[in-house]
Amino acid sequence: MPRRTLDTAELYDAARWELLRAGYFESRGDHYRGQVQECRVLADHYSRTLQEREQG
């Protein structure tokens, strides 16, 4: 099944969601450090994609 492109609102929501998840896992302790990092990487990716879309 081909992937679809997220629209601007979905990208914004995805970035916020991943930051919320990162905060949640961070509050759970060091055991979840990898999950926190993964959430932040995804949030950064969504934010960069959103900025590129707004500029171009």
PyMOL commands that set and color helices and strands:
alter all, ss='L'
color gray80, all
select helices_A, chain A and resi 8-27+30-55
alter helices_A, ss='H'
color red, helices_A
deselect
rebuild
show_as cartoon
